[in-house]
Amino acid sequence: MTAHDASSNASRLRSLLRQMLLIRRFEEKAAEVYTQGKIMGFLHLYIGEEAIAVGAMTALEPEDNVVSTYREHGHALARGISPGAIMAEMYGKANGCSGGRGGSMHLFDANRRFFGGYAIVGGGLPIAAGLALADKMQNRNTVTACFFGDGAVAEGVFHETLNLASLWQLPVLFLCENNLYAMGTHLARHQAQVDLARKAESYQLPAVSVDGMDVLAVEAAVRRAVGQIRKGEGPIFLEARTYRFRAHSMYDAELYRGKDEVELWKQRDPLAAFQSHLLKEGIMVDRDVHAMEQEIAAEVANAVAEAEAGPWEAVADLYKHVHTPVAP
């Protein structure tokens, strides 16, 4: 490896850490302003799962499509949507990425080819298949990355979508973020077959499981998968095994799992592990991490300020995008 290559790789690794730290600090701030009553409705935090979003988005191209879930703040940030636009959306402000109409669970940015944010479990799966079908019919060499949780495998639409995607050889990466709990139900309590890759294999899809707490492992797995998909080899199922450190949502009393279990998983914190790796390898030193944290703190503070200062939607626009008046 040349000095230039080494420097480029070091820069890439620092970028991965920065993105994960941004997601973590953004989510922590979102929880804070939520408790102040500034964000209404539901709020599902991505804390603990940051390595998946960052690793996956790094391996995708700008022209690829991304379909997400209701726990999508991390995906949106890693995809490049500005923290201010996301925070404003959660505030319900008109300068939000969905015009203040979607809120936390319905982030959208067509320019980034980020097509939701879906509040219904498994709701994004058929959307992803439709996007991939359109790309295939128009001979575009793009991939649609569809994120969903382990709870979605219990939905009929999961099986219907994987079946059609396999039959039609659609360019979709089905990326299951298996954090073990569908809301408050452990995987083993709602699935007779807990090896999720085997479910995908039943539809003749190549299926791989990866450590979702390791950003480099996720990046490598996604890069391999999208490479195969771009070659016309059809859809692939990738299970990223992870864990959320916070409750399912801000309303969740979290009575279904013990604190010992959570603390055990926190020992595998993807941020702490990756940061330690970079420090050990000499890619960063403590002052670099401190400077990065300060930059991110300012970025998150600016996002809150942008949301606070943002305008509410005009009453005159109440019916905009809802219906089109019929001329008499």
Secondary structure, 3 states (H helix, E strand, C coil): CCHHHHHHHHHHHHHHHHHHHHHHHHHHHHHHHHHCCCCCCCCCCCCCCHHHHHHHHHHCCCCCEEECCCCCHHHHHHHCCCHHHHHHHHHCCCCCCCCCCCCCCCCCEHHHCECCCCCCCCCHHHHHHHHHHHHHHCCCCCCEEEEEEHHHHHCHHHHHHHHHHHHCCCCEEEEEEECCEECCEEHHHHCCCCCHHHHHHCCCCCEEEEECCCHHHHHHHHHHHHHHHHCCCCCEEEEEECCCCCCCCCCCCCCCCCHHHHHHHHCCCHHHHHHHHHHHCCCCCHHHHHHHHHHHHHHHHHHHHHHHHCCCCCHHHCCCCCCCCCCC
